Amino acid sequence: MAVLLTAMTIMAIMLTVAMPVWRQMEQREKEQELIFRGQQYARAIGLFERKYANTPPPTLDVLTQEHFRRKK
């Protein structure tokens, strides 16, 4: 019983140490995904402007309809 209690205590301490690292990794992954999506929108707008003589798209829906983006 004492061994089980000691093992659970050690596991709890290890999880307490690992939790902030895990949260930080998750946050960085989300940030990388947002950067990627922003770059894709910028690319789609650039392609639209190149095709239509430097005219910006009136809405983001136009980018999807004209197949510059796959989905919103």
A tleap script that builds the chain and sets N, CA, C and O, in Angstrom:
source leaprc.protein.ff14SB
mol = sequence {
  NMET ALA VAL LEU LEU THR ALA MET THR ILE
  MET ALA ILE MET LEU THR VAL ALA MET PRO
  VAL TRP ARG GLN MET GLU GLN ARG GLU LYS
  GLU GLN GLU LEU ILE PHE ARG GLY GLN GLN
  TYR ALA ARG ALA ILE GLY LEU PHE GLU ARG
  LYS TYR ALA ASN THR PRO PRO PRO THR LEU
  ASP VAL LEU THR GLN GLU HIE PHE ARG ARG
  LYS CLYS
}
set mol.1.N position { 0.822 -1.191 0.000 }
set mol.1.CA position { 0.000 0.000 0.000 }
set mol.1.C position { 0.874 1.267 0.000 }
set mol.1.O position { 0.580 2.244 -0.688 }
set mol.2.N position { 1.932 1.219 0.774 }
set mol.2.CA position { 2.837 2.370 0.854 }
set mol.2.C position { 3.547 2.592 -0.478 }
set mol.2.O position { 3.783 3.733 -0.877 }
set mol.3.N position { 3.884 1.510 -1.159 }
set mol.3.CA position { 4.548 1.622 -2.454 }
set mol.3.C position { 3.612 2.278 -3.460 }
set mol.3.O position { 4.033 3.134 -4.238 }
set mol.4.N position { 2.358 1.883 -3.447 }
set mol.4.CA position { 1.361 2.463 -4.349 }
set mol.4.C position { 1.185 3.952 -4.071 }
set mol.4.O position { 1.113 4.756 -5.000 }
set mol.5.N position { 1.116 4.311 -2.813 }
set mol.5.CA position { 0.963 5.716 -2.433 }
set mol.5.C position { 2.184 6.530 -2.856 }
set mol.5.O position { 2.046 7.661 -3.324 }
set mol.6.N position { 3.366 5.965 -2.696 }
set mol.6.CA position { 4.594 6.647 -3.103 }
set mol.6.C position { 4.638 6.811 -4.623 }
set mol.6.O position { 5.008 7.873 -5.124 }
set mol.7.N position { 4.264 5.773 -5.346 }
set mol.7.CA position { 4.256 5.848 -6.805 }
set mol.7.C position { 3.273 6.902 -7.293 }
set mol.7.O position { 3.573 7.646 -8.226 }
set mol.8.N position { 2.114 6.970 -6.675 }
set mol.8.CA position { 1.114 7.979 -7.065 }
set mol.8.C position { 1.612 9.377 -6.765 }
set mol.8.O position { 1.358 10.299 -7.541 }
set mol.9.N position { 2.312 9.556 -5.665 }
set mol.9.CA position { 2.871 10.861 -5.309 }
set mol.9.C position { 3.928 11.282 -6.326 }
set mol.9.O position { 3.955 12.434 -6.760 }
set mol.10.N position { 4.790 10.354 -6.701 }
set mol.10.CA position { 5.827 10.657 -7.684 }
set mol.10.C position { 5.199 11.001 -9.030 }
set mol.10.O position { 5.650 11.935 -9.693 }
set mol.11.N position { 4.174 10.273 -9.445 }
set mol.11.CA position { 3.493 10.560 -10.699 }
set mol.11.C position { 2.829 11.934 -10.660 }
set mol.11.O position { 2.851 12.660 -11.654 }
set mol.12.N position { 2.243 12.294 -9.530 }
set mol.12.CA position { 1.602 13.604 -9.396 }
set mol.12.C position { 2.631 14.723 -9.512 }
set mol.12.O position { 2.367 15.747 -10.142 }
set mol.13.N position { 3.774 14.534 -8.921 }
set mol.13.CA position { 4.837 15.543 -8.995 }
set mol.13.C position { 5.337 15.677 -10.438 }
set mol.13.O position { 5.555 16.789 -10.919 }
set mol.14.N position { 5.517 14.552 -11.122 }
set mol.14.CA position { 5.981 14.597 -12.504 }
set mol.14.C position { 4.953 15.280 -13.409 }
set mol.14.O position { 5.328 16.035 -14.306 }
set mol.15.N position { 3.677 15.026 -13.186 }
set mol.15.CA position { 2.635 15.686 -13.980 }
set mol.15.C position { 2.598 17.184 -13.705 }
set mol.15.O position { 2.353 17.975 -14.615 }
set mol.16.N position { 2.836 17.573 -12.472 }
set mol.16.CA position { 2.863 18.989 -12.129 }
set mol.16.C position { 3.998 19.702 -12.849 }
set mol.16.O position { 3.850 20.855 -13.254 }
set mol.17.N position { 5.116 19.034 -13.010 }
set mol.17.CA position { 6.256 19.613 -13.709 }
set mol.17.C position { 5.993 19.644 -15.216 }
set mol.17.O position { 6.356 20.610 -15.888 }
set mol.18.N position { 5.370 18.603 -15.744 }
set mol.18.CA position { 5.175 18.491 -17.194 }
set mol.18.C position { 4.030 19.359 -17.721 }
set mol.18.O position { 4.029 19.712 -18.900 }
set mol.19.N position { 3.079 19.702 -16.896 }
set mol.19.CA position { 1.894 20.431 -17.362 }
set mol.19.C position { 2.212 21.789 -17.996 }
set mol.19.O position { 1.687 22.061 -19.076 }
set mol.20.N position { 3.026 22.651 -17.405 }
set mol.20.CA position { 3.330 23.936 -18.058 }
set mol.20.C position { 4.037 23.762 -19.403 }
set mol.20.O position { 3.782 24.520 -20.338 }
set mol.21.N position { 4.909 22.785 -19.503 }
set mol.21.CA position { 5.613 22.539 -20.765 }
set mol.21.C position { 4.616 22.113 -21.828 }
set mol.21.O position { 4.691 22.573 -22.968 }
set mol.22.N position { 3.691 21.246 -21.475 }
set mol.22.CA position { 2.679 20.771 -22.414 }
set mol.22.C position { 1.786 21.923 -22.878 }
set mol.22.O position { 1.478 22.030 -24.065 }
set mol.23.N position { 1.373 22.775 -21.953 }
set mol.23.CA position { 0.531 23.932 -22.318 }
set mol.23.C position { 1.271 24.871 -23.270 }
set mol.23.O position { 0.689 25.377 -24.229 }
set mol.24.N position { 2.539 25.097 -23.003 }
set mol.24.CA position { 3.328 25.981 -23.861 }
set mol.24.C position { 3.476 25.391 -25.262 }
set mol.24.O position { 3.396 26.123 -26.248 }
set mol.25.N position { 3.687 24.093 -25.364 }
set mol.25.CA position { 3.783 23.438 -26.668 }
set mol.25.C position { 2.461 23.554 -27.419 }
set mol.25.O position { 2.447 23.812 -28.622 }
set mol.26.N position { 1.360 23.364 -26.715 }
set mol.26.CA position { 0.046 23.474 -27.345 }
set mol.26.C position { -0.196 24.894 -27.855 }
set mol.26.O position { -0.724 25.079 -28.952 }
set mol.27.N position { 0.186 25.886 -27.071 }
set mol.27.CA position { 0.024 27.283 -27.472 }
set mol.27.C position { 0.859 27.591 -28.714 }
set mol.27.O position { 0.385 28.274 -29.622 }
set mol.28.N position { 2.079 27.104 -28.763 }
set mol.28.CA position { 2.943 27.338 -29.927 }
set mol.28.C position { 2.386 26.684 -31.178 }
set mol.28.O position { 2.480 27.255 -32.264 }
set mol.29.N position { 1.803 25.490 -31.046 }
set mol.29.CA position { 1.199 24.821 -32.195 }
set mol.29.C position { 0.016 25.629 -32.730 }
set mol.29.O position { -0.156 25.753 -33.942 }
set mol.30.N position { -0.794 26.177 -31.831 }
set mol.30.CA position { -1.924 27.011 -32.253 }
set mol.30.C position { -1.431 28.272 -32.957 }
set mol.30.O position { -2.002 28.682 -33.968 }
set mol.31.N position { -0.380 28.884 -32.430 }
set mol.31.CA position { 0.171 30.082 -33.049 }
set mol.31.C position { 0.713 29.785 -34.442 }
set mol.31.O position { 0.520 30.574 -35.367 }
set mol.32.N position { 1.389 28.649 -34.594 }
set mol.32.CA position { 1.909 28.277 -35.908 }
set mol.32.C position { 0.774 28.052 -36.900 }
set mol.32.O position { 0.894 28.415 -38.070 }
set mol.33.N position { -0.315 27.463 -36.451 }
set mol.33.CA position { -1.472 27.240 -37.325 }
set mol.33.C position { -2.081 28.581 -37.758 }
set mol.33.O position { -2.452 28.743 -38.921 }
set mol.34.N position { -2.184 29.534 -36.834 }
set mol.34.CA position { -2.728 30.851 -37.177 }
set mol.34.C position { -1.828 31.582 -38.167 }
set mol.34.O position { -2.318 32.230 -39.093 }
set mol.35.N position { -0.520 31.482 -37.976 }
set mol.35.CA position { 0.418 32.115 -38.911 }
set mol.35.C position { 0.263 31.505 -40.295 }
set mol.35.O position { 0.233 32.228 -41.291 }
set mol.36.N position { 0.165 30.174 -40.368 }
set mol.36.CA position { -0.001 29.503 -41.645 }
set mol.36.C position { -1.281 29.953 -42.342 }
set mol.36.O position { -1.272 30.241 -43.539 }
set mol.37.N position { -2.375 30.013 -41.598 }
set mol.37.CA position { -3.648 30.436 -42.193 }
set mol.37.C position { -3.584 31.882 -42.677 }
set mol.37.O position { -4.105 32.208 -43.744 }
set mol.38.N position { -2.951 32.738 -41.897 }
set mol.38.CA position { -2.800 34.129 -42.318 }
set mol.38.C position { -1.987 34.249 -43.597 }
set mol.38.O position { -2.311 35.053 -44.472 }
set mol.39.N position { -0.934 33.451 -43.705 }
set mol.39.CA position { -0.125 33.463 -44.923 }
set mol.39.C position { -0.936 32.966 -46.114 }
set mol.39.O position { -0.771 33.474 -47.223 }
set mol.40.N position { -1.802 31.991 -45.907 }
set mol.40.CA position { -2.630 31.484 -46.992 }
set mol.40.C position { -3.634 32.541 -47.461 }
set mol.40.O position { -3.887 32.672 -48.658 }
set mol.41.N position { -4.204 33.294 -46.515 }
set mol.41.CA position { -5.112 34.381 -46.901 }
set mol.41.C position { -4.354 35.463 -47.670 }
set mol.41.O position { -4.847 35.982 -48.672 }
set mol.42.N position { -3.160 35.797 -47.198 }
set mol.42.CA position { -2.358 36.810 -47.896 }
set mol.42.C position { -2.009 36.344 -49.301 }
set mol.42.O position { -2.040 37.135 -50.243 }
set mol.43.N position { -1.680 35.071 -49.447 }
set mol.43.CA position { -1.364 34.519 -50.759 }
set mol.43.C position { -2.586 34.579 -51.673 }
set mol.43.O position { -2.473 34.953 -52.840 }
set mol.44.N position { -3.750 34.212 -51.145 }
set mol.44.CA position { -4.976 34.223 -51.951 }
set mol.44.C position { -5.324 35.648 -52.390 }
set mol.44.O position { -5.736 35.864 -53.530 }
set mol.45.N position { -5.161 36.605 -51.500 }
set mol.45.CA position { -5.444 38.002 -51.860 }
set mol.45.C position { -4.455 38.476 -52.920 }
set mol.45.O position { -4.837 39.166 -53.865 }
set mol.46.N position { -3.183 38.105 -52.762 }
set mol.46.CA position { -2.179 38.472 -53.764 }
set mol.46.C position { -2.492 37.890 -55.133 }
set mol.46.O position { -2.356 38.572 -56.149 }
set mol.47.N position { -2.911 36.630 -55.162 }
set mol.47.CA position { -3.271 36.008 -56.441 }
set mol.47.C position { -4.494 36.684 -57.067 }
set mol.47.O position { -4.556 36.877 -58.282 }
set mol.48.N position { -5.463 37.039 -56.221 }
set mol.48.CA position { -6.661 37.726 -56.719 }
set mol.48.C position { -6.268 39.069 -57.324 }
set mol.48.O position { -6.707 39.417 -58.421 }
set mol.49.N position { -5.438 39.820 -56.603 }
set mol.49.CA position { -5.016 41.131 -57.092 }
set mol.49.C position { -4.196 41.008 -58.380 }
set mol.49.O position { -4.312 41.847 -59.273 }
set mol.50.N position { -3.382 39.977 -58.472 }
set mol.50.CA position { -2.598 39.773 -59.684 }
set mol.50.C position { -3.504 39.465 -60.877 }
set mol.50.O position { -3.243 39.916 -61.992 }
set mol.51.N position { -4.553 38.706 -60.642 }
set mol.51.CA position { -5.454 38.331 -61.739 }
set mol.51.C position { -6.356 39.489 -62.151 }
set mol.51.O position { -6.660 39.639 -63.334 }
set mol.52.N position { -6.783 40.301 -61.205 }
set mol.52.CA position { -7.745 41.370 -61.477 }
set mol.52.C position { -7.123 42.766 -61.364 }
set mol.52.O position { -7.760 43.673 -60.828 }
set mol.53.N position { -5.927 42.955 -61.843 }
set mol.53.CA position { -5.264 44.256 -61.984 }
set mol.53.C position { -5.228 45.066 -60.680 }
set mol.53.O position { -5.730 46.189 -60.621 }
set mol.54.N position { -4.637 44.484 -59.654 }
set mol.54.CA position { -4.451 45.143 -58.354 }
set mol.54.C position { -5.731 45.600 -57.686 }
set mol.54.O position { -5.712 46.551 -56.905 }
set mol.55.N position { -6.832 44.949 -57.974 }
set mol.55.CA position { -8.099 45.244 -57.309 }
set mol.55.C position { -8.245 44.280 -56.137 }
set mol.55.O position { -8.221 43.066 -56.338 }
set mol.56.N position { -8.396 44.791 -54.922 }
set mol.56.CA position { -8.561 43.878 -53.786 }
set mol.56.C position { -9.931 43.198 -53.838 }
set mol.56.O position { -10.875 43.757 -54.397 }
set mol.57.N position { -10.048 42.005 -53.265 }
set mol.57.CA position { -11.347 41.323 -53.278 }
set mol.57.C position { -12.350 42.066 -52.397 }
set mol.57.O position { -11.992 42.540 -51.319 }
set mol.58.N position { -13.601 42.172 -52.847 }
set mol.58.CA position { -14.595 42.893 -52.049 }
set mol.58.C position { -14.913 42.184 -50.728 }
set mol.58.O position { -15.131 42.836 -49.707 }
set mol.59.N position { -14.938 40.858 -50.751 }
set mol.59.CA position { -15.161 40.077 -49.524 }
set mol.59.C position { -14.282 38.841 -49.573 }
set mol.59.O position { -13.740 38.491 -50.621 }
set mol.60.N position { -14.147 38.186 -48.433 }
set mol.60.CA position { -13.375 36.950 -48.391 }
set mol.60.C position { -14.128 35.806 -49.065 }
set mol.60.O position { -13.515 34.831 -49.502 }
set mol.61.N position { -15.450 35.919 -49.152 }
set mol.61.CA position { -16.228 34.884 -49.832 }
set mol.61.C position { -15.861 34.799 -51.318 }
set mol.61.O position { -15.918 33.723 -51.915 }
set mol.62.N position { -15.490 35.924 -51.901 }
set mol.62.CA position { -15.109 35.949 -53.310 }
set mol.62.C position { -13.870 35.078 -53.536 }
set mol.62.O position { -13.750 34.423 -54.572 }
set mol.63.N position { -12.962 35.071 -52.582 }
set mol.63.CA position { -11.756 34.247 -52.710 }
set mol.63.C position { -12.113 32.767 -52.786 }
set mol.63.O position { -11.483 32.007 -53.521 }
set mol.64.N position { -13.114 32.368 -52.034 }
set mol.64.CA position { -13.544 30.972 -52.061 }
set mol.64.C position { -14.290 30.669 -53.352 }
set mol.64.O position { -14.085 29.619 -53.961 }
set mol.65.N position { -15.153 31.585 -53.769 }
set mol.65.CA position { -15.936 31.356 -54.984 }
set mol.65.C position { -15.052 31.314 -56.222 }
set mol.65.O position { -15.323 30.546 -57.145 }
set mol.66.N position { -14.019 32.110 -56.256 }
set mol.66.CA position { -13.114 32.164 -57.409 }
set mol.66.C position { -12.013 31.100 -57.319 }
set mol.66.O position { -11.126 31.056 -58.172 }
set mol.67.N position { -12.063 30.260 -56.309 }
set mol.67.CA position { -11.130 29.154 -56.092 }
set mol.67.C position { -9.704 29.610 -55.789 }
set mol.67.O position { -8.740 28.933 -56.148 }
set mol.68.N position { -9.574 30.756 -55.129 }
set mol.68.CA position { -8.260 31.149 -54.620 }
set mol.68.C position { -8.032 30.518 -53.248 }
set mol.68.O position { -6.894 30.356 -52.807 }
set mol.69.N position { -9.134 30.165 -52.581 }
set mol.69.CA position { -9.108 29.451 -51.297 }
set mol.69.C position { -10.025 28.254 -51.419 }
set mol.69.O position { -11.039 28.310 -52.114 }
set mol.70.N position { -9.669 27.161 -50.741 }
set mol.70.CA position { -10.524 25.985 -50.789 }
set mol.70.C position { -11.738 26.135 -49.892 }
set mol.70.O position { -12.855 25.786 -50.272 }
set mol.71.N position { -11.504 26.662 -48.689 }
set mol.71.CA position { -12.610 26.876 -47.758 }
set mol.71.C position { -12.317 28.073 -46.886 }
set mol.71.O position { -11.166 28.488 -46.750 }
set mol.72.N position { -13.337 28.615 -46.307 }
set mol.72.CA position { -13.217 29.802 -45.476 }
set mol.72.C position { -12.487 29.502 -44.187 }
set mol.72.O position { -12.296 30.397 -43.364 }
savepdb mol mol.pdb
quit
